[in-house]
Amino acid sequence: MIFDTQTLIAMFGLIGAVIIGGALMAGPAERTGLPGLAVFLLLGLVLGPFGLGLVNMTLDDPFLRVVSTLSLVLVLFTDAMTLDLGEVRRNKTLAALILGPGTLVAAFGLAGAAWWLLDLPLVAAIILGAAVASTDPVVLRGMLQGSGMPPRMHLALRLESGMNDVLLLPIVMIALAFGVAGGTPPAGTLVSLLVSLFLLGPLAGIFVGVASVRLLVLVRDRFGVRREYESLYVIGVALTAFAAAEALGGSGFLAAFAAGLVVSSLDVELCDCFLEYGQVTAEMALLFTYVLLGTSPIWSGIGVIGPAALLFVAIVLLVRLPIFAVALGAVGLTLRERLTLGWYGPRGLGVLLLALIAVFGDLPDGERVVALASLVVLVSVALQGGWPLLRRRRRTPSSAPAPVLAPQQRLTEGEFIPLMPTAGQVEAIPLMPAPGLPERMNLEQMRLHRSRGEPVVLIDVRTERSYRATETMADGALRVPPDRAVAALKAFGVPSEAWVVAYCT
């Protein structure tokens, strides 16, 4: 792509369209289960050579390489930021089974299927197997809308989506080194790669993460920092960690993941700021990548359709079912729950980004790897991404913690807290303000409603990590998990006509 004035204008217009479209699609996607990613792929198709011909993105385009690299950095960093190491330690058996049989066995099993069915060279088959073993948290979030899935199953999926990409990336990088060398690479090259992946990259990420948190705490304590800027600060940490590691000869991708782990462990407030604001910014960048891939590259998957390719796709989508059915029996899940978890493994951007590494690394069969990965993603987005539209939208209240009504810290006079609609006013999670209702309410307004005899319920919707940092709650508040608010309110027996006032700080 040549960056002249017209190209720059087209890129600005495309970025603007993605931001506007992402904002407008958020509500309908959450309420209906519509696979929003499919919309952005179709937008790319309309703009690409098969449509209006405004954008033609090829696999060897440097711009695609830059955007894909940025996206993979953000994917890994976001994975780390959403991980709670304390939660991982408390559920170490579940995490080990998810990552061992659930990810590694699936990856190498799919590599074997690709080698046998598709006649791919072994290295290309391993890269493809690792790529298509990656699951997409964005598509997964849409699948979970209205699913009524118990918290234990939510936890399993959250652990998987937070850790599988960083486990699969080294497999891709090591296999690529063998593929580019045409056999076993020199010992020095292999040692250098291992040091880059497992030493220099993580160390650079840890250093940048620790230094960034300490610097922010110093400035925050002395002068204060607005939460919106903290979220952008975190994205800056991810990019700095990547650049620092690459400058030292390390893996910038693993550095970004390590930096995210450090930030999420050392600074709960900074982590929550990212989840509130920065994650949306990161997702917009990922949607932009979907549009670019949708202009032409992802549709290369249609060109490889055949009996063997379709059989491979079916294996990719179904391989998790027997693996999860056997492996997760040790953690007390029923067979039905294990099979459900096996189905909830949609493929998306992570698959494409890992497959593109083969092209950027000049693997001889790289383009075919990308085409086959693209076919997997297209079928997965259509079937698994559209699952909420096919599933009967029937929700059952999940188990919720008991109300906490012990003496707690009171909110200060005049402090504003966001208003959330009640269980009788919404149809999906996460909750969204109902038309005509105010989005904020202060303590004086709460007292006014109560003086009129109107039921007012105060709920604590802090993230689990923030809640554990300080379990002090507002007087009379109910503890409600933010991702299961409607089910928890129903379990508490909150009347549908009640005012429900939520606070998260």
N, C-alpha and C positions, 0 to 999 in steps of 0.2 A: 504494500500500500504506500503510495507516494503522498506525503502530507503537504498538499498545496492548500490554498485558501478554501477552495470548494470542498475539499475533503474534510478540512477542519470544521467548516460549517455543518457538514453532514454529520460528523461525529458529535458535535454539540447538540444537534437536533436529536440524534439517536439517544444520547445520554439523557436529554430532557424527556424524551418519550418513555424511557425505561423508568425514570423517577416518577413521572406522572402516572404511568400505567401501574407501577408497583403500589403506589399509594391508593389508587382507585380500586385495584383488584384485591387489596387486603381484606376489606369487609366482605364482599361477595364470596371470596374463597373460604373465609373462616365460617361463614354462615351456611354455605351450601356444600362445602367439600369439593368445590371445583378445583381441579389441578391447575393452579396458576402458572406453573412452569410451562405447561403445554401452550398457554397463551403466548408466552414470550418466545417459545420456539416457532410458533406460527407467525409472530411478528417478524422474526428473522427471515422466515420463508418469504413473506410478502416483500421485504426490503431487498432480498437477495436476488441472484441471477435467475431464479425460477419464478420471480414475481416482477417487481418494478425495476430490478437491476440497479438499485441505488448503491448497494454495498455488495462487494464480492470478496469474501474472506476465504483464503486458501490455507491449507495446513502449513505451508512454508512462509506465511506472512509474518514478519517480525512483530507487527502489532498484536496478532493473536498470541504470539509467544509471551509478550509483555503482560497482556491481560490475563492469560492463563496462569502465569507465574504469580501474579498478584492475587488471583482468585484462590490458588492452592495455599498461599500463605495465609489468607484470611480464613479459609476452611479449617486449616490445622489450628490456627490461633483461636478461632471460635470454639472448636472442639475442646481445646484445653480450658478455655474460660468457663465453659459450661460444666466441666468436671469438678466434682467435690472430692478431694483426696480422702477426707474423713469418711465420706459415703462409700468410696471404693474400698477402704480398709474394713469398714463394717460389713461389707458384702463381698469379701475377697473371693469366696468360693464361686459365687455367681459371676463375678468379673472374670475369673480364670476360665470358667466354662464358656463364657461368651466369647472371649478372645482366643482360647485354645481351639476346641472343636468348632465353635461357632464361626470363627474367622479364618484361622490358619488351615484347619482341615478342609473347610469350604474352598479356600483359595487354591490349595494344591490339588484338591479333587477336581476343581473346574479346570485347572491347568492340564491335568491328565485328560479330561474330556475334550478340551480344545486340541491337544496334540493328536488324540486318536480320531476324533470326528472330522476335524477341519484340516488335518494334515499340515499343521503349523510346525515350524521348527521348535525345538524344545524351549529355547530361550523366549521366543515370541509367545509361546503357549503359557509359560510361567507368568510373563508380564500381563497377558490378557486375563489369566485366572486371578491374579492378585487385584487387577483393576476392577473386574466385575464382582469381586467379593465385597467391595465398598458399598455401604448403604448411605442414602441421602437423608439428612435430618429435616430438610425443608419439605420434601415430598412426604416424609414420615409424619410430620406435624399435620399435614392435610388428611392423611389416612386416619389419624387418631381422633379427628373431629367427630364428636358424638359417638365414639366407640364404646364408652362405658367400661373401658379397660381398667382392671384393678391396679392399685398403686404399685404392687410388686412387679407387674408386667411393664408398667411405665418405667420403673427403675431399670429393668433389664435392657429395654430399648435405649434408654438414655445412656447407660454405661457403654453399650455397643457403639452407638453413633459417636460417642465422645472419644473412643480409643481405637476404633478399627483402622482409620486412615493412617494414623502414625505407625501402626504395626505393619501395614501393607506397603507403605512407601519404601522402606529399606529393601524389601523383596524386589520391588521394581527396579530400584537403583542398582542393586548387586547383579540382578539378571541382565540388566542393560550393559553393564561392564563386560560380562561374558559375551553378549551378543555383538557388541562393537568390536571386541578383540577377535571374534571369529573362533573362539575357543576359550581356554583358560588364560586370563590375562597374566602379565608378569607379576611376580610376587610383590614387588614394590608398588605396583599400581593397585593391587588388591588391598594391601595394608593401608595405603594412603586413603583409599575409599572408605575402609572401615573406620579409620581414625576420623575422617571427615564426618561420617554419619553418626558415630556413637560417642565421640569425644569432643571435637572442636565445635560442632554445631550445638549440642546441648549446653556445653560450658559457656559459649558466647550468649546463648539465650538466657541462661541463668544469671550471668553477670549483668546483662542489659535489664532484665526483669527486676533484680534486686536494686540496682542503681536507680532505676526509674521510679520504683515505689518509694524508696527513701527520699528521693528528691521531691516527689509530689507531696509526701507527708510533711516535709520541712516547709514547703511553700504553703500547703493547706493550713497547717497549724499557725503560721505567722500572719498570713494574709487572707486565707480562704480561697477556694476554687469552686466555681459553679459546676454542678453535676454534668451539664451538657458538655463543658470543656473537658471534664475528666474522661468522658466517653471517647472524645476525639483523641485525647492524650493516649488512651490505651491503643487505639489503632496506630498511632505514631510509634508506640513501643514495639508493636508487631513488625512494622516495616524496618525500624532501627535494628532489631534483633536479626532480621533476615540479612540486612546489608552488612552488619558487623561480622556475622558468621561467614558470609561469602568472601568478604575481604580477607579473612584469616584462612581461607581455604576449607572452611567447614560447610556443612549442609545448612543453608538458610532456612529450609523448610522445617527441619527438626529444631532449629534455634527458635523459630516462631512458636512452635508447640511448647518448648521448654519455657519460654518467656511467659506464655499464657498460663502455664501451670504455676509459675512463681507468683504472678500477679493475683491469680485466684486464691492462692494459699495465704499470701501476706496481707492483702488489703481487700477485705470483704466489700467495703463501700465502693472501691474502684471497680471491682468485679461487677457489682450490681449496676453501677453506672453504665458499664459497657453493655450489659444485658438489656438495660432500659433504652439506651439511645444508640450506642455504637454498633450493636448487632444489626439494627435496621440498616445503618449505613453499609455495613459489610454485605448484607443480603442484597442491597441494591447493586453493588458491584458484581455479585454473583449472577444476578438477573441479567445484567449487561453482558456477561460472558455467555449466558444462554442465548441471547439475541444474536451475538456474533457467530456462535456455533450453529445457530438455526438458519443463518443465511445460506450456508452450503455444506460445511463439514459434516454435520450430524446426519444429513440426508444421504451421505455415502453408505449408510447402513442399509438402505433399500437396495443398493446395487449388489449386495452380497447375499440377498435372500435366496435360500435354497433349502432342500430337505435337511441337509446336515446342519446348516446354520440355524434353522428354526428349531431343530432338536436340541442344539446347544443352548439356545435361548430358554427353551422350556426347562432344561436341566438347571440353568442359572437361577431361574425363578423358583424352582421347586426343591433345590438341593438342601436348603435350610430346614425343610420340614422333617426329614428323617434324622438329620444331625441334631436339631434341637429336641426332637422327641426322645432321643436316647440320652443326650448329654445333660439336659436340664432336669432329668428325673431325680437327681441327687439333691435338688434345692426345694423340693416339696411342691412343685407345680403339677397340676393335673395334666393329663395327656392333651386335653382340649386346649389348655393354656399354652402348652409347649408348641403345639401345632399352630396356634394363632401367632405366637411370637415368630415362628418360622416364616409365616406368610408376610409379616410386617417387616420386610427388608427391602424397600424400594431402591432401585438404582437411579442415580442422577448425575449431578455435576462431578462428584468425586470420581466416578468411573471414567468420565471423559478426561479429566485432568490427569489422572494417573496414566491413562492410555496415551495421551499426547506427549508424555515424557519420552515414549519410544520414538516418536517422530522427531522431537527436538534433539534427541540423542543420536539421530541418524541410524537407527536400527533398520536394516534392510527390509524387514517386513512390517515396519512401523505403521504405514498407511493402512495395511490390512487389519492390523490390531485395532486401530482407531475405528475403522468401518464396522468391525464386528462388535466392538464396545458400543458404538452408536446404535446399532440395531437392538442390543440389549436394553439400552436406555429408552429408546422409542417405545418398545413393547412394555417396559416396566411403567413408564409414565402413563401410557394408555390404560393398562390393566390395574396396576396397583395405585397409581395416582388418581384414577377415576373410581377407585373402590368405594369411597364414601357416597358417590352418586348411585351406585348399584346396591349398596347395603341398605337394608331397612333401618331408618334412623330411629332406633329405639334405644334409649339410655336407661340404665338402672343406676341408682345411687351407689357410689363406691363408698367403702368404709372411710370414715372421717374421724379425726381425733376428737376426744371429748372436750367440751367447753372448758376454758380456763377462766375461772372467776375469782381467783385468789387476789389479795391486795396487789395492785400494780401501779406503775407510774402513770400519772394523769397527764393528758395533753395540756399544753399551755393555752391560756385564754387567747382567742382570736386566731389560733393556728388553723390553717386550712388543710383539709384532707379531701381526696378525690371521692366522688360519689359513684357507686357501682349500682347498676340495675339489679333487681331481685330475680329470684329463680323463676317467677311467673312472668317476667318481662323479657326473657331472652330465650333463644333457641340453640345457642351454641357456646362453646368455650373456645377462646377466652371471652370474657364478658365485654360488651360494648355498650356505651351509653344509649339508652332508649330515646327516641325522638321526643323532644319537648321537656325532658328532664334536665335539671342542672348537672354539670359535671363536678362541681365542688360545693362543699358545705362546711361552714365553720361551727364552732361549739355553740355560739349563740343561736344559730339557725336550728341546730339539733335540739336545743332546749325548747325552742318555740314549737317545733313539731311535737315534742313529747308533751308540752303543756296543753296541746289540743287533743291529747289522747291518741295520737297516731303512733303506731309501733315503729321504733327506730332501733336498728341493730348495728352495732359497731363491730367490724371484723378486722383482724390483723392478717394482711395478705403479703407479709414480707416473704422473701425467698427463704427456703429452709436454711441456707447458709447464714443469712442475716439473722434469722430467728435464733439459731444456735449461738451466735456471737453474743447476744443479750436476749434472754428469754423474758425480760420485763415487758409487760404489755399495758395498754391503756386500760383503765378501770372498767370492768364489765365487758371487755371485748372477747369475741370468739376467735380462736385460732383456726384459720381457713387456708388450706394450701392454694396458692394462686392459680395453679393449673387445673384444679378440680373444685372451683368455687361453687358452681351451681349444684353439683352433687353433694358437697359438704353442707350447703345451706338447706337442701332438702332433708339430709340426714339429721340436721339439728332441729328440723321442724319449723323453720322460719316461715311465717305466713307470706303468701305471694304479694299481699298489699303493703308489706312493711317497707320502710325506707332502709336501705342497706348502705352503710357508710364504711368505706374501706380506707385503711392507711397502710403505707408500705415503707415508712422511714421512722 
